[in-house]
Structures are given as structure tokens and as C-alpha cells.
Amino acid sequence: MAINGNYVFRETSANLTRNITLTVASVLTVFISLSIVGATVLIRQGAQNLTRQFESGVEFIVYVEPDASKSQLAEVRTSLEENPGIAEATYIDRDETYADFKKLFKGQDTMLENVRASDLPTSFRVKPKDSSVATVQGLVNYYRKQPNVFEVRAATDVIKQMKGMTDFVNKLLFFSAAFLLAASTLLILNTIRTAMFARRREIEVMKLVGATNWFIRIPFMLEGLVQGLIGGLLAIGAVYFFRGWIDDLLNKGEGLDLLQQFTIDSSDVLLACLWVGITAIILSVGSSLIATRRFLDV
């Protein structure tokens, strides 16, 4: 039996409006779950951009023991300058260190009154040739064990913390999205099942007069596809809203200077929308296929 376009449109519209409550519930659940999928992609891309910016300019600071002699200081300098993995090592004396200290603790009079320049260690600001995290971490671990070295601080520690935080957020969002996607699948299945059950007599008559299974399936499959696509389009709008919200938060927020490199560009938004669109199609078509195959014999 040939499939007529008017028939498919009429039956699909009837199925959608006949179970309006279930249809709305399905669309809203798909919308929320796909919005979380889009947000997960955006956060992952922003975190990658952030860590990439840090890695491209990563350096570390070697603090010398406060009571180190000139000869001991010279040994540390020589070790840094002769290391083949280090491009540049700049010495920071106590005056410069104290100036940085006063900037850092500006307004905290008690701290400034109790710390003198002589209390602070001198240091070397080191720029490695290879700025990868693994290489920098290896150099940091090496100089932490060297004599006359008080402490070594590196941006890799911050990068690790950021990666850990973003990994946790991504996992949380992933499991939330997976749970809601499962709920969306069940809702679409139940919606189609209800529609097929309500028209079971018509389906029996259609099969008796020679209608094929695909002829019967198409309107119900389109019903699920429409639900998924509407939820997906709403989720794509949420992705753009979420991107703008992040930009406003970082631009207006105080104390978020460290996160200014958490950027989400147009390609990241396009990738998130692509993920949302593909997931919406797979979700709706897959659910419809399962539902029509399982509940066709009514």
C-alpha cells in the first residue's frame, strides 16, 4: 500500500494532539536532557581552552632558602642556567619579592606590618623550553629535591586542580543527561504506545485490508521525531543562552580573573549544537522504532 503524504501529516498531527499531556511531557524532558548535553560540551570545550592557555605560557618559580649564602645562590643559578630543558631563569631579589608581596596583600595592614623584606626568600622565575604539563612537572619535581631550594611553585598545580574540577562537573552533567535521556526515551515510548493502543481497532482493520507494517509505522515514528526535534531546537536555543550567560558571568564577576581564559568561541557552540541535534534525532528515531516494533501487534 502506497504512503500518502496527506494521510501521514493528518495522522501524525492527530497523534500529537490526541495525547497532548504526554507530548508536552516528552518534549520538555527531551529539552532538559539535551540542554544538559549541550552544557556539558560547552564546559568541556571551555575547560580545554582554559588549560591550553595556561599550558602555552606555563612557568615555575624556584624559591631559594632565606639564609642561603651567595655561593649557594650561585649554585642554584648555575643549575638552572645549565639545564638543557630551561630556556630562561630570571632572578627575583628580596626587594622585588617584597614589592609583589605588598601588591598581593594590599589593604591587609596587619600582614604588611609583621613581614619584612628580609623575611622573604629570593627566587628564580623559570621559563622552560617545553611548556607541556608533563615536562614542567618533571622539572618541578627535580628542583624540589635540590639543595638550597626552599620551595617550587608551578602553574601545573593550578591546571591539575582545574582539570579535576571540570572533570567532576562533566561527569556529574554526563550522568544527569544520561538519566534524563533514558527518561525521555521511556516517555516517547509510552506516548507512541498509548497512541497505538488507542487506535488498535483501526490498525487491525488496516492490516486486514493489506496495509504494510511500515505504512502503519510512519505516522507514529514521525510523532516521536517531531517530539525529539522540538525538544532539540529548544535545547539549541538554551545552548546559546548558556554561552551568553557564561560570558556575562566572567566579564562582570569580581575575583574571577583566573577564569578569564575560560572562553567559548563560535566553533565550540556549533559543536555543542551538533551534538544536541544528532542526539535528538537518534533519541527520537530510536525510541520510535522500538515502540512501533514492539507494540505493532495490538
ZIFENCOR-V576249 format. One record per residue. N is the residue number from 1. RES is the residue in three letters. PSI is psi as a letter, one per 20 degrees, with the letter a starting at -180 (none if undefined). Layout:
n=(N/N)
res=(RES/RES)
psi=(PSI/PSI)
//
This chain:
n=(1/2/3/4/5/6/7/8/9/10/11/12/13/14/15/16/17/18/19/20/21/22/23/24/25/26/27/28/29/30/31/32/33/34/35/36/37/38/39/40/41/42/43/44/45/46/47/48/49/50/51/52/53/54/55/56/57/58/59/60/61/62/63/64/65/66/67/68/69/70/71/72/73/74/75/76/77/78/79/80/81/82/83/84/85/86/87/88/89/90/91/92/93/94/95/96/97/98/99/100/101/102/103/104/105/106/107/108/109/110/111/112/113/114/115/116/117/118/119/120/121/122/123/124/125/126/127/128/129/130/131/132/133/134/135/136/137/138/139/140/141/142/143/144/145/146/147/148/149/150/151/152/153/154/155/156/157/158/159/160/161/162/163/164/165/166/167/168/169/170/171/172/173/174/175/176/177/178/179/180/181/182/183/184/185/186/187/188/189/190/191/192/193/194/195/196/197/198/199/200/201/202/203/204/205/206/207/208/209/210/211/212/213/214/215/216/217/218/219/220/221/222/223/224/225/226/227/228/229/230/231/232/233/234/235/236/237/238/239/240/241/242/243/244/245/246/247/248/249/250/251/252/253/254/255/256/257/258/259/260/261/262/263/264/265/266/267/268/269/270/271/272/273/274/275/276/277/278/279/280/281/282/283/284/285/286/287/288/289/290/291/292/293/294/295/296/297/298)
res=(MET/ALA/ILE/ASN/GLY/ASN/TYR/VAL/PHE/ARG/GLU/THR/SER/ALA/ASN/LEU/THR/ARG/ASN/ILE/THR/LEU/THR/VAL/ALA/SER/VAL/LEU/THR/VAL/PHE/ILE/SER/LEU/SER/ILE/VAL/GLY/ALA/THR/VAL/LEU/ILE/ARG/GLN/GLY/ALA/GLN/ASN/LEU/THR/ARG/GLN/PHE/GLU/SER/GLY/VAL/GLU/PHE/ILE/VAL/TYR/VAL/GLU/PRO/ASP/ALA/SER/LYS/SER/GLN/LEU/ALA/GLU/VAL/ARG/THR/SER/LEU/GLU/GLU/ASN/PRO/GLY/ILE/ALA/GLU/ALA/THR/TYR/ILE/ASP/ARG/ASP/GLU/THR/TYR/ALA/ASP/PHE/LYS/LYS/LEU/PHE/LYS/GLY/GLN/ASP/THR/MET/LEU/GLU/ASN/VAL/ARG/ALA/SER/ASP/LEU/PRO/THR/SER/PHE/ARG/VAL/LYS/PRO/LYS/ASP/SER/SER/VAL/ALA/THR/VAL/GLN/GLY/LEU/VAL/ASN/TYR/TYR/ARG/LYS/GLN/PRO/ASN/VAL/PHE/GLU/VAL/ARG/ALA/ALA/THR/ASP/VAL/ILE/LYS/GLN/MET/LYS/GLY/MET/THR/ASP/PHE/VAL/ASN/LYS/LEU/LEU/PHE/PHE/SER/ALA/ALA/PHE/LEU/LEU/ALA/ALA/SER/THR/LEU/LEU/ILE/LEU/ASN/THR/ILE/ARG/THR/ALA/MET/PHE/ALA/ARG/ARG/ARG/GLU/ILE/GLU/VAL/MET/LYS/LEU/VAL/GLY/ALA/THR/ASN/TRP/PHE/ILE/ARG/ILE/PRO/PHE/MET/LEU/GLU/GLY/LEU/VAL/GLN/GLY/LEU/ILE/GLY/GLY/LEU/LEU/ALA/ILE/GLY/ALA/VAL/TYR/PHE/PHE/ARG/GLY/TRP/ILE/ASP/ASP/LEU/LEU/ASN/LYS/GLY/GLU/GLY/LEU/ASP/LEU/LEU/GLN/GLN/PHE/THR/ILE/ASP/SER/SER/ASP/VAL/LEU/LEU/ALA/CYS/LEU/TRP/VAL/GLY/ILE/THR/ALA/ILE/ILE/LEU/SER/VAL/GLY/SER/SER/LEU/ILE/ALA/THR/ARG/ARG/PHE/LEU/ASP/VAL)
psi=(p/q/p/p/g/h/g/g/g/g/h/g/g/g/h/g/h/h/l/h/g/h/g/g/g/g/g/h/g/g/g/g/g/h/h/h/g/g/h/g/g/g/h/g/g/g/h/g/h/g/h/h/g/g/h/h/k/q/r/r/p/o/p/q/p/h/j/p/r/h/h/h/g/h/g/g/g/g/h/g/h/i/p/i/i/p/h/q/o/p/p/o/a/h/g/g/g/h/g/h/g/h/g/h/k/p/i/n/h/g/g/h/h/i/p/r/h/i/i/q/q/r/r/p/o/p/o/q/g/o/j/q/g/g/g/g/h/g/g/g/h/g/i/h/i/q/q/j/p/g/q/p/q/q/i/h/g/g/g/g/g/g/g/g/g/h/g/g/g/g/g/g/h/g/h/g/g/g/g/h/h/g/h/g/g/h/g/g/g/h/g/h/g/g/g/h/h/h/k/h/g/g/g/g/g/h/h/h/j/j/p/r/h/h/h/h/h/g/h/h/h/h/g/h/g/g/g/g/h/g/h/g/g/h/h/g/h/h/g/h/g/h/g/h/g/g/g/h/g/h/h/i/p/q/j/k/h/h/j/h/j/n/q/o/a/h/h/g/g/g/g/g/h/g/g/g/g/g/h/g/g/g/g/g/g/g/g/g/g/g/g/h/h/h/j/h/m/none)
//
